[in-house]
Amino acid sequence: MSNENKYPYKRIKSLTKVKKSVKLYIPEDNILGAFYNAIRNNTVHRLHIPHSSVFYVRAAIEAKTGVKYTLQHVESAMLAEGMLDKHDCI
């Protein structure tokens, strides 16, 4: 079965070649949407979703201080404090 029959949309050919994998940080307001887009575009390998503890720590900081930091900021702080391993982060 050819890909043309399998997928109802047209596939756009990339004009540039990616030499190495680049992890993209997802928009914070649409994590699930970014995941589904990555599945649809076959770019899941480039998507970085932070460890679940990053979400919990950010929520705890926001509840205590009222400041909502970005996931990337909290993740890098947790990495610096030794709360995450390097392989868990970008």
BAKE-879387 format. One record per residue: residue in one letter; chain; x, y, z of N, C-alpha, C, O, CB in turn. Coordinates in steps of 0.02 Angstrom, whole numbers, plus 50000, padded with zeros to 5 digits. Glycine has a CB too. Layout:
// residues N
+-------+--------+-------+-------+-------+-------+-------+-------+-------+-------+-------+-------+-------+-------+-------+-------+-------+
| tilum | drenpa |   n.x |   n.y |   n.z |  ca.x |  ca.y |  ca.z |   c.x |   c.y |   c.z |   o.x |   o.y |   o.z |  cb.x |  cb.y |  cb.z |
+-------+--------+-------+-------+-------+-------+-------+-------+-------+-------+-------+-------+-------+-------+-------+-------+-------+
|     a |      A |     X |     Y |     Z |     X |     Y |     Z |     X |     Y |     Z |     X |     Y |     Z |     X |     Y |     Z |
...
+-------+--------+-------+-------+-------+-------+-------+-------+-------+-------+-------+-------+-------+-------+-------+-------+-------+
***
This chain:
// residues 90
+-------+--------+-------+-------+-------+-------+-------+-------+-------+-------+-------+-------+-------+-------+-------+-------+-------+
| tilum | drenpa |   n.x |   n.y |   n.z |  ca.x |  ca.y |  ca.z |   c.x |   c.y |   c.z |   o.x |   o.y |   o.z |  cb.x |  cb.y |  cb.z |
+-------+--------+-------+-------+-------+-------+-------+-------+-------+-------+-------+-------+-------+-------+-------+-------+-------+
|     m |      A | 50042 | 49941 | 50000 | 50000 | 50000 | 50000 | 50045 | 50062 | 50000 | 50091 | 50067 | 50040 | 49952 | 50000 | 50061 |
|     s |      A | 50032 | 50108 | 49957 | 50073 | 50169 | 49954 | 50050 | 50218 | 50007 | 49994 | 50214 | 50032 | 50070 | 50200 | 49884 |
|     n |      A | 50094 | 50266 | 50023 | 50078 | 50317 | 50073 | 50022 | 50363 | 50049 | 49986 | 50392 | 50090 | 50139 | 50359 | 50089 |
|     e |      A | 50014 | 50370 | 49984 | 49962 | 50413 | 49958 | 49892 | 50388 | 49975 | 49847 | 50428 | 49988 | 49969 | 50420 | 49882 |
|     n |      A | 49883 | 50323 | 49975 | 49819 | 50294 | 49993 | 49808 | 50292 | 50068 | 49752 | 50292 | 50092 | 49813 | 50223 | 49963 |
|     k |      A | 49861 | 50289 | 50105 | 49858 | 50281 | 50177 | 49841 | 50347 | 50213 | 49804 | 50347 | 50262 | 49924 | 50255 | 50203 |
|     y |      A | 49866 | 50402 | 50187 | 49856 | 50467 | 50219 | 49817 | 50513 | 50173 | 49836 | 50521 | 50114 | 49924 | 50498 | 50238 |
|     p |      A | 49763 | 50543 | 50197 | 49721 | 50585 | 50154 | 49751 | 50654 | 50141 | 49726 | 50690 | 50097 | 49654 | 50593 | 50185 |
|     y |      A | 49802 | 50674 | 50177 | 49831 | 50741 | 50166 | 49895 | 50736 | 50125 | 49926 | 50683 | 50121 | 49846 | 50775 | 50233 |
|     k |      A | 49913 | 50791 | 50094 | 49974 | 50791 | 50054 | 50035 | 50799 | 50099 | 50034 | 50838 | 50147 | 49972 | 50848 | 50002 |
|     r |      A | 50086 | 50763 | 50084 | 50147 | 50768 | 50121 | 50192 | 50820 | 50089 | 50204 | 50819 | 50029 | 50183 | 50700 | 50125 |
|     i |      A | 50216 | 50867 | 50129 | 50260 | 50920 | 50104 | 50332 | 50897 | 50113 | 50352 | 50877 | 50167 | 50247 | 50987 | 50140 |
|     k |      A | 50369 | 50901 | 50060 | 50438 | 50880 | 50062 | 50481 | 50934 | 50093 | 50475 | 50993 | 50076 | 50463 | 50863 | 49991 |
|     s |      A | 50524 | 50915 | 50138 | 50569 | 50963 | 50171 | 50625 | 50983 | 50124 | 50654 | 50940 | 50090 | 50597 | 50933 | 50237 |
|     l |      A | 50639 | 51047 | 50121 | 50692 | 51071 | 50077 | 50760 | 51073 | 50112 | 50811 | 51079 | 50079 | 50675 | 51140 | 50052 |
|     t |      A | 50760 | 51067 | 50178 | 50823 | 51068 | 50215 | 50831 | 51002 | 50250 | 50783 | 50969 | 50268 | 50825 | 51127 | 50265 |
|     k |      A | 50893 | 50983 | 50261 | 50908 | 50922 | 50297 | 50930 | 50939 | 50368 | 50970 | 50985 | 50379 | 50963 | 50881 | 50260 |
|     v |      A | 50903 | 50902 | 50415 | 50922 | 50912 | 50484 | 50982 | 50868 | 50498 | 50980 | 50807 | 50489 | 50863 | 50896 | 50533 |
|     k |      A | 51036 | 50900 | 50521 | 51098 | 50863 | 50532 | 51100 | 50830 | 50601 | 51130 | 50777 | 50609 | 51157 | 50908 | 50524 |
|     k |      A | 51068 | 50862 | 50650 | 51067 | 50832 | 50716 | 50999 | 50845 | 50748 | 50964 | 50892 | 50730 | 51124 | 50858 | 50760 |
|     s |      A | 50983 | 50805 | 50796 | 50919 | 50811 | 50830 | 50921 | 50872 | 50876 | 50969 | 50883 | 50913 | 50902 | 50748 | 50871 |
|     v |      A | 50869 | 50912 | 50873 | 50862 | 50971 | 50915 | 50799 | 50962 | 50956 | 50745 | 50955 | 50928 | 50861 | 51036 | 50873 |
|     k |      A | 50806 | 50964 | 51021 | 50747 | 50958 | 51063 | 50713 | 51025 | 51068 | 50745 | 51076 | 51083 | 50766 | 50931 | 51134 |
|     l |      A | 50649 | 51026 | 51055 | 50611 | 51087 | 51058 | 50571 | 51089 | 51122 | 50538 | 51041 | 51140 | 50564 | 51093 | 50997 |
|     y |      A | 50574 | 51145 | 51156 | 50533 | 51153 | 51215 | 50463 | 51172 | 51194 | 50454 | 51214 | 51150 | 50563 | 51207 | 51263 |
|     i |      A | 50414 | 51140 | 51223 | 50345 | 51149 | 51201 | 50313 | 51210 | 51232 | 50333 | 51231 | 51287 | 50305 | 51087 | 51217 |
|     p |      A | 50264 | 51239 | 51199 | 50227 | 51294 | 51229 | 50191 | 51269 | 51292 | 50161 | 51215 | 51291 | 50176 | 51324 | 51179 |
|     e |      A | 50194 | 51306 | 51346 | 50168 | 51283 | 51410 | 50092 | 51280 | 51412 | 50064 | 51241 | 51451 | 50192 | 51328 | 51464 |
|     d |      A | 50059 | 51318 | 51372 | 49986 | 51319 | 51376 | 49954 | 51265 | 51334 | 49893 | 51256 | 51337 | 49961 | 51387 | 51355 |
|     n |      A | 49993 | 51228 | 51295 | 49963 | 51178 | 51251 | 50009 | 51117 | 51245 | 50031 | 51100 | 51190 | 49949 | 51208 | 51182 |
|     i |      A | 50023 | 51085 | 51301 | 50069 | 51028 | 51301 | 50040 | 50969 | 51263 | 50075 | 50937 | 51223 | 50085 | 51008 | 51373 |
|     l |      A | 49977 | 50954 | 51275 | 49946 | 50897 | 51241 | 49941 | 50910 | 51166 | 49953 | 50865 | 51126 | 49875 | 50884 | 51271 |
|     g |      A | 49923 | 50971 | 51147 | 49919 | 50989 | 51076 | 49986 | 50983 | 51042 | 49991 | 50961 | 50985 | 49892 | 51059 | 51068 |
|     a |      A | 50039 | 51004 | 51077 | 50107 | 50999 | 51048 | 50126 | 50926 | 51039 | 50159 | 50908 | 50990 | 50158 | 51034 | 51094 |
|     f |      A | 50105 | 50883 | 51086 | 50120 | 50812 | 51080 | 50084 | 50782 | 51020 | 50114 | 50744 | 50981 | 50099 | 50775 | 51144 |
|     y |      A | 50020 | 50798 | 51012 | 49982 | 50771 | 50955 | 50009 | 50798 | 50888 | 50011 | 50761 | 50839 | 49908 | 50789 | 50962 |
|     n |      A | 50030 | 50860 | 50887 | 50061 | 50887 | 50826 | 50125 | 50851 | 50810 | 50139 | 50837 | 50751 | 50075 | 50962 | 50834 |
|     a |      A | 50165 | 50835 | 50861 | 50227 | 50799 | 50849 | 50214 | 50729 | 50822 | 50251 | 50704 | 50780 | 50268 | 50795 | 50914 |
|     i |      A | 50161 | 50697 | 50847 | 50143 | 50631 | 50821 | 50122 | 50637 | 50748 | 50143 | 50598 | 50705 | 50086 | 50599 | 50863 |
|     r |      A | 50080 | 50686 | 50734 | 50055 | 50696 | 50666 | 50112 | 50712 | 50617 | 50111 | 50689 | 50560 | 50003 | 50751 | 50664 |
|     n |      A | 50161 | 50751 | 50640 | 50215 | 50772 | 50596 | 50276 | 50727 | 50600 | 50327 | 50739 | 50568 | 50236 | 50842 | 50613 |
|     n |      A | 50271 | 50673 | 50640 | 50325 | 50625 | 50648 | 50389 | 50659 | 50675 | 50444 | 50646 | 50650 | 50340 | 50591 | 50581 |
|     t |      A | 50380 | 50703 | 50724 | 50437 | 50738 | 50755 | 50439 | 50727 | 50831 | 50464 | 50770 | 50867 | 50434 | 50812 | 50739 |
|     v |      A | 50413 | 50671 | 50854 | 50413 | 50657 | 50925 | 50483 | 50655 | 50954 | 50494 | 50673 | 51011 | 50376 | 50591 | 50940 |
|     h |      A | 50531 | 50633 | 50914 | 50600 | 50628 | 50937 | 50630 | 50696 | 50953 | 50680 | 50700 | 50989 | 50643 | 50594 | 50884 |
|     r |      A | 50601 | 50750 | 50929 | 50626 | 50818 | 50942 | 50588 | 50852 | 50999 | 50607 | 50906 | 51020 | 50621 | 50860 | 50879 |
|     l |      A | 50536 | 50821 | 51023 | 50493 | 50851 | 51074 | 50520 | 50836 | 51144 | 50538 | 50779 | 51159 | 50421 | 50826 | 51067 |
|     h |      A | 50522 | 50886 | 51186 | 50543 | 50877 | 51255 | 50485 | 50894 | 51301 | 50462 | 50951 | 51303 | 50606 | 50921 | 51271 |
|     i |      A | 50463 | 50845 | 51338 | 50412 | 50856 | 51389 | 50448 | 50845 | 51456 | 50476 | 50792 | 51468 | 50350 | 50807 | 51380 |
|     p |      A | 50446 | 50896 | 51499 | 50482 | 50890 | 51563 | 50457 | 50832 | 51606 | 50400 | 50809 | 51598 | 50476 | 50955 | 51601 |
|     h |      A | 50499 | 50811 | 51652 | 50482 | 50759 | 51700 | 50422 | 50783 | 51741 | 50415 | 50843 | 51752 | 50543 | 50742 | 51745 |
|     s |      A | 50381 | 50738 | 51764 | 50321 | 50756 | 51801 | 50336 | 50796 | 51865 | 50296 | 50837 | 51885 | 50281 | 50694 | 51820 |
|     s |      A | 50393 | 50784 | 51895 | 50411 | 50820 | 51956 | 50419 | 50895 | 51943 | 50408 | 50936 | 51988 | 50476 | 50792 | 51986 |
|     v |      A | 50437 | 50914 | 51883 | 50444 | 50984 | 51865 | 50376 | 51019 | 51869 | 50372 | 51076 | 51893 | 50474 | 50992 | 51794 |
|     f |      A | 50324 | 50986 | 51846 | 50257 | 51014 | 51850 | 50234 | 51023 | 51922 | 50205 | 51074 | 51940 | 50207 | 50969 | 51812 |
|     y |      A | 50249 | 50972 | 51964 | 50229 | 50976 | 52035 | 50267 | 51031 | 52071 | 50237 | 51068 | 52111 | 50242 | 50909 | 52069 |
|     v |      A | 50332 | 51037 | 52059 | 50371 | 51089 | 52092 | 50348 | 51158 | 52071 | 50343 | 51203 | 52112 | 50446 | 51079 | 52076 |
|     r |      A | 50334 | 51166 | 52007 | 50310 | 51231 | 51983 | 50244 | 51249 | 52016 | 50233 | 51307 | 52035 | 50303 | 51231 | 51906 |
|     a |      A | 50199 | 51201 | 52021 | 50134 | 51213 | 52053 | 50143 | 51231 | 52127 | 50108 | 51274 | 52153 | 50088 | 51152 | 52046 |
|     a |      A | 50190 | 51198 | 52161 | 50203 | 51212 | 52232 | 50231 | 51283 | 52240 | 50213 | 51319 | 52287 | 50251 | 51160 | 52262 |
|     i |      A | 50277 | 51302 | 52196 | 50306 | 51369 | 52199 | 50252 | 51421 | 52187 | 50249 | 51472 | 52221 | 50362 | 51377 | 52147 |
|     e |      A | 50209 | 51408 | 52138 | 50155 | 51456 | 52123 | 50106 | 51461 | 52181 | 50082 | 51516 | 52197 | 50118 | 51435 | 52059 |
|     a |      A | 50090 | 51405 | 52213 | 50044 | 51407 | 52269 | 50073 | 51444 | 52329 | 50037 | 51479 | 52365 | 50025 | 51335 | 52290 |
|     k |      A | 50137 | 51438 | 52339 | 50169 | 51469 | 52396 | 50186 | 51543 | 52385 | 50178 | 51584 | 52430 | 50232 | 51432 | 52415 |
|     t |      A | 50209 | 51560 | 52324 | 50232 | 51628 | 52311 | 50186 | 51669 | 52266 | 50188 | 51730 | 52267 | 50300 | 51626 | 52281 |
|     g |      A | 50145 | 51634 | 52227 | 50102 | 51670 | 52179 | 50136 | 51684 | 52113 | 50106 | 51713 | 52068 | 50078 | 51734 | 52208 |
|     v |      A | 50200 | 51664 | 52108 | 50238 | 51675 | 52046 | 50236 | 51611 | 52004 | 50251 | 51557 | 52029 | 50312 | 51695 | 52062 |
|     k |      A | 50218 | 51618 | 51940 | 50216 | 51560 | 51896 | 50277 | 51563 | 51850 | 50278 | 51600 | 51800 | 50149 | 51558 | 51855 |
|     y |      A | 50327 | 51522 | 51867 | 50388 | 51519 | 51826 | 50375 | 51473 | 51766 | 50329 | 51433 | 51766 | 50447 | 51492 | 51868 |
|     t |      A | 50416 | 51481 | 51715 | 50411 | 51437 | 51656 | 50436 | 51367 | 51675 | 50475 | 51359 | 51721 | 50451 | 51466 | 51596 |
|     l |      A | 50412 | 51318 | 51638 | 50435 | 51250 | 51650 | 50510 | 51245 | 51639 | 50545 | 51209 | 51675 | 50398 | 51201 | 51605 |
|     q |      A | 50535 | 51279 | 51589 | 50607 | 51277 | 51574 | 50647 | 51306 | 51632 | 50700 | 51280 | 51649 | 50622 | 51315 | 51508 |
|     h |      A | 50622 | 51360 | 51661 | 50657 | 51391 | 51717 | 50659 | 51344 | 51777 | 50711 | 51335 | 51809 | 50623 | 51458 | 51737 |
|     v |      A | 50602 | 51314 | 51794 | 50599 | 51268 | 51850 | 50642 | 51207 | 51837 | 50677 | 51183 | 51882 | 50526 | 51247 | 51864 |
|     e |      A | 50640 | 51181 | 51776 | 50680 | 51122 | 51760 | 50754 | 51136 | 51766 | 50791 | 51095 | 51793 | 50663 | 51098 | 51688 |
|     s |      A | 50777 | 51193 | 51741 | 50848 | 51209 | 51746 | 50869 | 51221 | 51818 | 50925 | 51203 | 51837 | 50865 | 51271 | 51703 |
|     a |      A | 50825 | 51250 | 51859 | 50840 | 51259 | 51930 | 50844 | 51192 | 51966 | 50888 | 51181 | 52007 | 50787 | 51304 | 51963 |
|     m |      A | 50798 | 51147 | 51950 | 50800 | 51081 | 51981 | 50862 | 51042 | 51960 | 50890 | 51005 | 52000 | 50737 | 51041 | 51962 |
|     l |      A | 50884 | 51051 | 51899 | 50945 | 51018 | 51875 | 51005 | 51046 | 51913 | 51049 | 51008 | 51935 | 50954 | 51028 | 51799 |
|     a |      A | 51008 | 51112 | 51922 | 51063 | 51144 | 51957 | 51065 | 51123 | 52031 | 51119 | 51118 | 52060 | 51057 | 51220 | 51952 |
|     e |      A | 51008 | 51110 | 52060 | 51004 | 51089 | 52131 | 51014 | 51014 | 52139 | 51016 | 50990 | 52196 | 50937 | 51110 | 52160 |
|     g |      A | 51020 | 50977 | 52085 | 51031 | 50905 | 52089 | 50967 | 50865 | 52098 | 50970 | 50806 | 52115 | 51077 | 50890 | 52145 |
|     m |      A | 50910 | 50896 | 52086 | 50846 | 50861 | 52094 | 50827 | 50821 | 52031 | 50784 | 50778 | 52034 | 50791 | 50911 | 52110 |
|     l |      A | 50860 | 50835 | 51976 | 50850 | 50799 | 51913 | 50917 | 50777 | 51886 | 50969 | 50808 | 51898 | 50813 | 50844 | 51861 |
|     d |      A | 50916 | 50722 | 51848 | 50976 | 50700 | 51813 | 50979 | 50736 | 51746 | 50929 | 50759 | 51719 | 50976 | 50624 | 51803 |
|     k |      A | 51039 | 50740 | 51718 | 51048 | 50775 | 51654 | 51008 | 50742 | 51599 | 50984 | 50776 | 51554 | 51123 | 50776 | 51635 |
|     h |      A | 51000 | 50676 | 51600 | 50962 | 50642 | 51547 | 50887 | 50656 | 51550 | 50851 | 50642 | 51502 | 50974 | 50566 | 51552 |
|     d |      A | 50863 | 50686 | 51606 | 50793 | 50704 | 51612 | 50779 | 50772 | 51581 | 50721 | 50791 | 51571 | 50772 | 50705 | 51684 |
|     c |      A | 50831 | 50809 | 51565 | 50824 | 50878 | 51541 | 50847 | 50884 | 51469 | 50870 | 50836 | 51438 | 50863 | 50926 | 51586 |
|     i |      A | 50839 | 50945 | 51445 | 50860 | 50960 | 51376 | 50934 | 50950 | 51370 | 50962 | 50960 | 51316 | 50840 | 51031 | 51355 |
+-------+--------+-------+-------+-------+-------+-------+-------+-------+-------+-------+-------+-------+-------+-------+-------+-------+
***
